[in-house]
Amino acid sequence: MTYMYIEQMINNNEIFCSVVMPVHNGERFLRQAIESVLNQTFTNFEFLIIENCSTDSSVEIIKTYNDERIRLIIETDCGQVQAYNRGFREAKGLYIFIVDHDDVSNSERFIEQLKYSVINRIDICGSYFNLIDQNGEKIGHIEMPINHTDIVDELLYKNSAIFNSSICVKKNVFEKLGDFDALYYPSADYDFYLKGIVKFVYGNVPQYLYSWRQHPQQISNIFVKDCTRKTISISLKNKKYFPNKMRLTYTGLVYYYNDKLLTSLYYFFIALFSDKITQKLLRYFFIALILGIPLKIFRKFNLVNSKIFLFTKGKIDFFLK
């Protein structure tokens, strides 16, 4: 499709979209988030606000807006993942935009992501984004990998290739992959995107179309350790689907275990040596090191051929010189 034809389709309201915004105790920044959606230059969308067990004035704030595009949905199964999934199931649009209740979307975000997705036949599309403080002042910015190949490599290395709150995704992606898995909260989105690598095309618009607010109450700050642990679990669970990319996954584990020296070193060497025999010997070596077992005893009980062991040791020694 040509750019002009796509613009004509959009201008003629031939593409209907859905916006999903989960809300939990979001009163402080909620108005800015809602108004950044209502003020989009692209207007042919429904706005699903999923109210999720708030105890503040969030519901009252939402009800002050008299816009026919807004549909308030009360989700009583508390949890961010549950709220997302309810929104995805209720959505009627061809494309779904995600917005978080404390962030801000650029007024051109929807139209730019929509054009980029349709022209490039992208199924899951994010963008560059700004970092803002509690007062809405810009304090930084993040550039993301743009094309599918680079995004896949980055996803396997660490979970920062697609920023979940900035995405525009085809509705049929959820129909084929299913919901976010609550077992992997707060990294359920990472699990979802890894599952989709072999089936869908990913992309990021090289424009700053979203502003991610930094404040002490945001989930990424409260659950830092949980995010890291779940991300590692997800990487290892999905590694079997990407045998040719395992070095990237292990390199990512070096990054995530940077506060644990032995574990980080273990994954560093596993990433360095890709053959299975060497990796097996490295596992023996690190287990022996951690448990304080003499290597000659460990080799004997595990029937490790000493010549193979010495050959592997020579490879490591050569690298460390």
Contacts in CASP RR format, 6 or more apart in sequence:
PFRMAT RR
TARGET T0000
AUTHOR 0000-0000-0000
METHOD contacts of the structure
MODEL  1
MTYMYIEQMINNNEIFCSVVMPVHNGERFLRQAIESVLNQTFTNFEFLII
ENCSTDSSVEIIKTYNDERIRLIIETDCGQVQAYNRGFREAKGLYIFIVD
HDDVSNSERFIEQLKYSVINRIDICGSYFNLIDQNGEKIGHIEMPINHTD
IVDELLYKNSAIFNSSICVKKNVFEKLGDFDALYYPSADYDFYLKGIVKF
VYGNVPQYLYSWRQHPQQISNIFVKDCTRKTISISLKNKKYFPNKMRLTY
TGLVYYYNDKLLTSLYYFFIALFSDKITQKLLRYFFIALILGIPLKIFRK
FNLVNSKIFLFTKGKIDFFLK
1 118 0 8 1.000
1 119 0 8 1.000
3 115 0 8 1.000
3 119 0 8 1.000
6 115 0 8 1.000
6 118 0 8 1.000
6 119 0 8 1.000
7 115 0 8 1.000
9 15 0 8 1.000
9 118 0 8 1.000
10 42 0 8 1.000
10 44 0 8 1.000
10 111 0 8 1.000
10 114 0 8 1.000
10 115 0 8 1.000
13 44 0 8 1.000
15 44 0 8 1.000
15 94 0 8 1.000
15 95 0 8 1.000
15 114 0 8 1.000
15 118 0 8 1.000
16 44 0 8 1.000
16 45 0 8 1.000
16 46 0 8 1.000
16 92 0 8 1.000
16 93 0 8 1.000
16 94 0 8 1.000
17 42 0 8 1.000
17 44 0 8 1.000
17 45 0 8 1.000
17 46 0 8 1.000
17 93 0 8 1.000
17 94 0 8 1.000
17 95 0 8 1.000
17 96 0 8 1.000
17 97 0 8 1.000
17 110 0 8 1.000
17 114 0 8 1.000
17 168 0 8 1.000
18 45 0 8 1.000
18 46 0 8 1.000
18 48 0 8 1.000
18 87 0 8 1.000
18 91 0 8 1.000
18 92 0 8 1.000
18 93 0 8 1.000
18 95 0 8 1.000
18 96 0 8 1.000
18 97 0 8 1.000
18 171 0 8 1.000
19 37 0 8 1.000
19 45 0 8 1.000
19 46 0 8 1.000
19 47 0 8 1.000
19 48 0 8 1.000
19 96 0 8 1.000
19 97 0 8 1.000
19 98 0 8 1.000
19 99 0 8 1.000
19 110 0 8 1.000
20 48 0 8 1.000
20 50 0 8 1.000
20 84 0 8 1.000
20 87 0 8 1.000
20 88 0 8 1.000
20 91 0 8 1.000
20 96 0 8 1.000
20 97 0 8 1.000
20 98 0 8 1.000
20 99 0 8 1.000
21 33 0 8 1.000
21 34 0 8 1.000
21 37 0 8 1.000
21 47 0 8 1.000
21 48 0 8 1.000
21 49 0 8 1.000
21 50 0 8 1.000
21 98 0 8 1.000
21 99 0 8 1.000
21 100 0 8 1.000
21 101 0 8 1.000
22 50 0 8 1.000
22 52 0 8 1.000
22 80 0 8 1.000
22 83 0 8 1.000
22 84 0 8 1.000
22 87 0 8 1.000
22 100 0 8 1.000
22 101 0 8 1.000
23 30 0 8 1.000
23 49 0 8 1.000
23 50 0 8 1.000
23 51 0 8 1.000
23 52 0 8 1.000
23 54 0 8 1.000
23 58 0 8 1.000
23 62 0 8 1.000
23 83 0 8 1.000
23 101 0 8 1.000
24 52 0 8 1.000
24 53 0 8 1.000
24 54 0 8 1.000
24 58 0 8 1.000
24 78 0 8 1.000
24 79 0 8 1.000
24 80 0 8 1.000
24 83 0 8 1.000
24 101 0 8 1.000
25 54 0 8 1.000
25 55 0 8 1.000
25 56 0 8 1.000
25 58 0 8 1.000
26 54 0 8 1.000
26 56 0 8 1.000
26 58 0 8 1.000
26 101 0 8 1.000
26 102 0 8 1.000
27 54 0 8 1.000
27 56 0 8 1.000
27 57 0 8 1.000
27 58 0 8 1.000
27 61 0 8 1.000
28 102 0 8 1.000
29 101 0 8 1.000
29 102 0 8 1.000
29 103 0 8 1.000
29 213 0 8 1.000
30 58 0 8 1.000
30 61 0 8 1.000
30 62 0 8 1.000
30 101 0 8 1.000
30 102 0 8 1.000
31 61 0 8 1.000
32 104 0 8 1.000
32 136 0 8 1.000
33 99 0 8 1.000
33 100 0 8 1.000
33 101 0 8 1.000
33 102 0 8 1.000
33 103 0 8 1.000
33 104 0 8 1.000
33 105 0 8 1.000
34 49 0 8 1.000
34 61 0 8 1.000
34 62 0 8 1.000
34 65 0 8 1.000
36 99 0 8 1.000
36 103 0 8 1.000
36 104 0 8 1.000
36 105 0 8 1.000
36 106 0 8 1.000
36 107 0 8 1.000
37 47 0 8 1.000
37 99 0 8 1.000
37 105 0 8 1.000
38 47 0 8 1.000
38 65 0 8 1.000
38 67 0 8 1.000
38 69 0 8 1.000
39 107 0 8 1.000
40 105 0 8 1.000
40 107 0 8 1.000
40 108 0 8 1.000
40 109 0 8 1.000
40 110 0 8 1.000
40 111 0 8 1.000
41 107 0 8 1.000
41 108 0 8 1.000
41 110 0 8 1.000
41 111 0 8 1.000
42 110 0 8 1.000
42 111 0 8 1.000
42 114 0 8 1.000
43 69 0 8 1.000
45 69 0 8 1.000
45 93 0 8 1.000
45 97 0 8 1.000
45 110 0 8 1.000
46 69 0 8 1.000
46 71 0 8 1.000
46 91 0 8 1.000
46 92 0 8 1.000
46 93 0 8 1.000
47 67 0 8 1.000
47 69 0 8 1.000
47 70 0 8 1.000
47 71 0 8 1.000
48 71 0 8 1.000
48 73 0 8 1.000
48 87 0 8 1.000
48 90 0 8 1.000
48 91 0 8 1.000
49 62 0 8 1.000
49 70 0 8 1.000
49 71 0 8 1.000
49 72 0 8 1.000
49 73 0 8 1.000
50 73 0 8 1.000
50 75 0 8 1.000
50 83 0 8 1.000
50 84 0 8 1.000
50 86 0 8 1.000
50 87 0 8 1.000
51 58 0 8 1.000
51 59 0 8 1.000
51 62 0 8 1.000
51 72 0 8 1.000
51 73 0 8 1.000
51 74 0 8 1.000
51 75 0 8 1.000
52 75 0 8 1.000
52 78 0 8 1.000
52 79 0 8 1.000
52 80 0 8 1.000
52 82 0 8 1.000
52 83 0 8 1.000
53 75 0 8 1.000
53 76 0 8 1.000
53 78 0 8 1.000
53 79 0 8 1.000
58 101 0 8 1.000
59 72 0 8 1.000
62 70 0 8 1.000
62 72 0 8 1.000
63 72 0 8 1.000
71 90 0 8 1.000
73 86 0 8 1.000
73 87 0 8 1.000
73 90 0 8 1.000
75 82 0 8 1.000
75 83 0 8 1.000
75 86 0 8 1.000
77 86 0 8 1.000
79 182 0 8 1.000
79 185 0 8 1.000
80 185 0 8 1.000
80 186 0 8 1.000
80 219 0 8 1.000
81 179 0 8 1.000
81 180 0 8 1.000
81 181 0 8 1.000
81 182 0 8 1.000
81 185 0 8 1.000
81 188 0 8 1.000
82 182 0 8 1.000
84 98 0 8 1.000
84 179 0 8 1.000
84 180 0 8 1.000
84 188 0 8 1.000
85 179 0 8 1.000
85 180 0 8 1.000
88 96 0 8 1.000
88 171 0 8 1.000
88 174 0 8 1.000
88 179 0 8 1.000
88 180 0 8 1.000
89 174 0 8 1.000
89 179 0 8 1.000
91 171 0 8 1.000
93 171 0 8 1.000
94 170 0 8 1.000
94 171 0 8 1.000
95 114 0 8 1.000
95 117 0 8 1.000
95 168 0 8 1.000
95 169 0 8 1.000
95 170 0 8 1.000
95 171 0 8 1.000
96 168 0 8 1.000
96 169 0 8 1.000
96 170 0 8 1.000
96 171 0 8 1.000
96 174 0 8 1.000
97 105 0 8 1.000
97 109 0 8 1.000
97 110 0 8 1.000
97 113 0 8 1.000
97 167 0 8 1.000
97 168 0 8 1.000
98 164 0 8 1.000
98 165 0 8 1.000
98 166 0 8 1.000
98 167 0 8 1.000
98 169 0 8 1.000
99 105 0 8 1.000
99 165 0 8 1.000
100 165 0 8 1.000
102 213 0 8 1.000
102 215 0 8 1.000
102 218 0 8 1.000
103 165 0 8 1.000
103 210 0 8 1.000
103 211 0 8 1.000
103 212 0 8 1.000
103 213 0 8 1.000
104 132 0 8 1.000
104 136 0 8 1.000
104 210 0 8 1.000
104 211 0 8 1.000
104 213 0 8 1.000
105 209 0 8 1.000
105 210 0 8 1.000
105 211 0 8 1.000
106 207 0 8 1.000
106 208 0 8 1.000
106 209 0 8 1.000
106 210 0 8 1.000
106 211 0 8 1.000
108 207 0 8 1.000
108 209 0 8 1.000
109 127 0 8 1.000
109 209 0 8 1.000
109 210 0 8 1.000
110 168 0 8 1.000
112 127 0 8 1.000
112 205 0 8 1.000
112 207 0 8 1.000
112 209 0 8 1.000
113 125 0 8 1.000
113 126 0 8 1.000
113 127 0 8 1.000
113 168 0 8 1.000
113 205 0 8 1.000
113 209 0 8 1.000
114 168 0 8 1.000
116 122 0 8 1.000
116 125 0 8 1.000
116 203 0 8 1.000
116 205 0 8 1.000
117 123 0 8 1.000
117 125 0 8 1.000
117 168 0 8 1.000
117 170 0 8 1.000
120 201 0 8 1.000
120 203 0 8 1.000
121 201 0 8 1.000
122 148 0 8 1.000
122 201 0 8 1.000
122 202 0 8 1.000
122 203 0 8 1.000
123 169 0 8 1.000
123 170 0 8 1.000
123 173 0 8 1.000
123 200 0 8 1.000
123 201 0 8 1.000
123 202 0 8 1.000
124 162 0 8 1.000
124 167 0 8 1.000
124 168 0 8 1.000
124 169 0 8 1.000
124 170 0 8 1.000
124 173 0 8 1.000
124 193 0 8 1.000
124 196 0 8 1.000
124 200 0 8 1.000
124 201 0 8 1.000
124 202 0 8 1.000
124 203 0 8 1.000
125 167 0 8 1.000
125 168 0 8 1.000
125 169 0 8 1.000
125 202 0 8 1.000
125 203 0 8 1.000
125 204 0 8 1.000
125 205 0 8 1.000
126 144 0 8 1.000
126 162 0 8 1.000
126 163 0 8 1.000
126 166 0 8 1.000
126 167 0 8 1.000
126 168 0 8 1.000
126 203 0 8 1.000
126 204 0 8 1.000
126 205 0 8 1.000
127 144 0 8 1.000
127 163 0 8 1.000
127 166 0 8 1.000
127 204 0 8 1.000
127 205 0 8 1.000
127 206 0 8 1.000
127 207 0 8 1.000
127 208 0 8 1.000
127 209 0 8 1.000
127 210 0 8 1.000
128 141 0 8 1.000
128 142 0 8 1.000
128 143 0 8 1.000
128 144 0 8 1.000
128 204 0 8 1.000
128 205 0 8 1.000
128 206 0 8 1.000
128 207 0 8 1.000
128 208 0 8 1.000
128 209 0 8 1.000
129 141 0 8 1.000
129 142 0 8 1.000
129 144 0 8 1.000
129 163 0 8 1.000
129 166 0 8 1.000
129 208 0 8 1.000
129 209 0 8 1.000
129 210 0 8 1.000
129 211 0 8 1.000
129 212 0 8 1.000
130 138 0 8 1.000
130 140 0 8 1.000
130 141 0 8 1.000
130 142 0 8 1.000
130 208 0 8 1.000
130 210 0 8 1.000
130 211 0 8 1.000
130 212 0 8 1.000
131 138 0 8 1.000
131 139 0 8 1.000
131 140 0 8 1.000
131 141 0 8 1.000
131 142 0 8 1.000
131 211 0 8 1.000
131 212 0 8 1.000
131 214 0 8 1.000
132 138 0 8 1.000
132 139 0 8 1.000
132 211 0 8 1.000
132 212 0 8 1.000
132 213 0 8 1.000
132 214 0 8 1.000
133 139 0 8 1.000
133 213 0 8 1.000
133 214 0 8 1.000
133 215 0 8 1.000
134 213 0 8 1.000
134 214 0 8 1.000
134 215 0 8 1.000
136 211 0 8 1.000
136 213 0 8 1.000
138 211 0 8 1.000
139 214 0 8 1.000
141 208 0 8 1.000
142 163 0 8 1.000
142 212 0 8 1.000
143 206 0 8 1.000
144 151 0 8 1.000
144 160 0 8 1.000
144 161 0 8 1.000
144 162 0 8 1.000
144 163 0 8 1.000
144 204 0 8 1.000
145 151 0 8 1.000
145 153 0 8 1.000
145 154 0 8 1.000
145 161 0 8 1.000
145 204 0 8 1.000
146 203 0 8 1.000
146 204 0 8 1.000
146 206 0 8 1.000
147 203 0 8 1.000
148 201 0 8 1.000
148 202 0 8 1.000
148 203 0 8 1.000
150 161 0 8 1.000
151 161 0 8 1.000
151 162 0 8 1.000
151 202 0 8 1.000
151 203 0 8 1.000
151 204 0 8 1.000
152 161 0 8 1.000
152 197 0 8 1.000
152 202 0 8 1.000
152 245 0 8 1.000
153 161 0 8 1.000
153 245 0 8 1.000
153 248 0 8 1.000
154 160 0 8 1.000
154 161 0 8 1.000
155 161 0 8 1.000
155 162 0 8 1.000
155 190 0 8 1.000
155 193 0 8 1.000
155 194 0 8 1.000
155 197 0 8 1.000
156 194 0 8 1.000
156 235 0 8 1.000
156 242 0 8 1.000
156 245 0 8 1.000
156 248 0 8 1.000
156 249 0 8 1.000
156 252 0 8 1.000
157 248 0 8 1.000
157 249 0 8 1.000
157 251 0 8 1.000
157 252 0 8 1.000
157 255 0 8 1.000
158 231 0 8 1.000
158 252 0 8 1.000
158 255 0 8 1.000
158 256 0 8 1.000
159 187 0 8 1.000
159 190 0 8 1.000
159 193 0 8 1.000
159 231 0 8 1.000
159 234 0 8 1.000
161 193 0 8 1.000
161 202 0 8 1.000
161 204 0 8 1.000
162 189 0 8 1.000
162 193 0 8 1.000
162 202 0 8 1.000
162 203 0 8 1.000
162 204 0 8 1.000
163 210 0 8 1.000
163 212 0 8 1.000
164 189 0 8 1.000
165 210 0 8 1.000
165 212 0 8 1.000
166 209 0 8 1.000
166 210 0 8 1.000
166 212 0 8 1.000
170 200 0 8 1.000
173 196 0 8 1.000
173 200 0 8 1.000
176 199 0 8 1.000
177 192 0 8 1.000
177 195 0 8 1.000
177 196 0 8 1.000
177 199 0 8 1.000
180 188 0 8 1.000
180 189 0 8 1.000
180 191 0 8 1.000
180 192 0 8 1.000
181 188 0 8 1.000
181 191 0 8 1.000
181 192 0 8 1.000
182 188 0 8 1.000
184 190 0 8 1.000
184 191 0 8 1.000
184 230 0 8 1.000
184 233 0 8 1.000
184 234 0 8 1.000
185 226 0 8 1.000
185 230 0 8 1.000
186 219 0 8 1.000
186 220 0 8 1.000
186 223 0 8 1.000
186 226 0 8 1.000
186 227 0 8 1.000
186 230 0 8 1.000
187 226 0 8 1.000
187 227 0 8 1.000
187 230 0 8 1.000
187 231 0 8 1.000
187 234 0 8 1.000
190 230 0 8 1.000
190 231 0 8 1.000
190 234 0 8 1.000
191 234 0 8 1.000
191 237 0 8 1.000
191 238 0 8 1.000
193 202 0 8 1.000
194 234 0 8 1.000
194 235 0 8 1.000
194 238 0 8 1.000
194 241 0 8 1.000
195 238 0 8 1.000
197 241 0 8 1.000
197 242 0 8 1.000
198 241 0 8 1.000
215 221 0 8 1.000
220 227 0 8 1.000
228 256 0 8 1.000
231 256 0 8 1.000
232 253 0 8 1.000
232 256 0 8 1.000
232 257 0 8 1.000
235 249 0 8 1.000
235 252 0 8 1.000
235 253 0 8 1.000
236 249 0 8 1.000
239 246 0 8 1.000
239 249 0 8 1.000
242 249 0 8 1.000
246 274 0 8 1.000
247 271 0 8 1.000
247 274 0 8 1.000
250 267 0 8 1.000
250 270 0 8 1.000
250 271 0 8 1.000
251 267 0 8 1.000
251 268 0 8 1.000
251 271 0 8 1.000
252 267 0 8 1.000
252 271 0 8 1.000
253 267 0 8 1.000
253 271 0 8 1.000
254 264 0 8 1.000
254 267 0 8 1.000
254 268 0 8 1.000
254 271 0 8 1.000
257 263 0 8 1.000
257 264 0 8 1.000
257 267 0 8 1.000
258 264 0 8 1.000
262 286 0 8 1.000
262 289 0 8 1.000
262 290 0 8 1.000
265 286 0 8 1.000
266 282 0 8 1.000
266 283 0 8 1.000
266 286 0 8 1.000
269 282 0 8 1.000
269 316 0 8 1.000
270 279 0 8 1.000
270 282 0 8 1.000
272 319 0 8 1.000
273 279 0 8 1.000
273 282 0 8 1.000
273 312 0 8 1.000
273 315 0 8 1.000
277 308 0 8 1.000
277 312 0 8 1.000
278 312 0 8 1.000
278 315 0 8 1.000
281 304 0 8 1.000
281 308 0 8 1.000
281 309 0 8 1.000
281 312 0 8 1.000
282 312 0 8 1.000
284 298 0 8 1.000
284 299 0 8 1.000
284 302 0 8 1.000
284 304 0 8 1.000
285 295 0 8 1.000
287 293 0 8 1.000
287 298 0 8 1.000
288 294 0 8 1.000
288 295 0 8 1.000
288 298 0 8 1.000
295 309 0 8 1.000
298 304 0 8 1.000
299 306 0 8 1.000
299 309 0 8 1.000
END
